[in-house]
């Protein structure tokens, strides 16, 4: 069993995925040629940490928020520090049992705008993973903002032309879950940092659990 587990609650799953879908599907703005602009979205992750009897670290993501103040564009999303400070104060007052764990953002891809033809094409190019810019942003949050930043999550959304059924499955040694909804394929990918060494752990030896999708702790077997 991987020695770091990230478990997404039903509530957090709802917020993360619907936020990404709204940014992807709802018409926010259009280019001059009339094509739609699919935006990225951003939010913070809140929860708590526990240790199992065999020493595995479990991060429980209890809640996620949506940052309406973030500057959202097609290729990037930039959060505002004031928004984090406001929510941290709110959590400390009403939910002192929760702590800041990290953040999530989305990657929107389509055949029309990005020349990504299929899910396999997207996976071969590793577009569902953190980009170099994403790792730099995580480092900024850890070092410059001095946050106890543990989890970085990216939710990637892709509109399929052909509705080819693909079974929900773990990828990347269980640090990623791929599933389908409607005519969309969605990837949830988690990264975990332990200690102060930037990029020390990333997605190595991380298992992402999402009971809402059927990926629960009972599915993990000793390796």
Buried (B, 14 or more C-beta within 10 A) or exposed (E): BBBBBBBBBEEBBEBBBEBBBBBBBEEBEEEEEEEBBBBBBBBBBBBEEEEEEEEBBBBBBBBBBBBEBBEBEBEBBEBBEEBBEEBBEEBEEEEEEBBBBBBBBBBBBBBEBBEBEBBEBBBEEEBBBBBEEBBEBBBEBBEEEEBEBBBBBBBBBBBBEEEEEEEEEBBBEBBBBBBBEEEBBBBBBBBBBEEEEBEEBBBBBBBBBBBBBEBEEEEBEEE
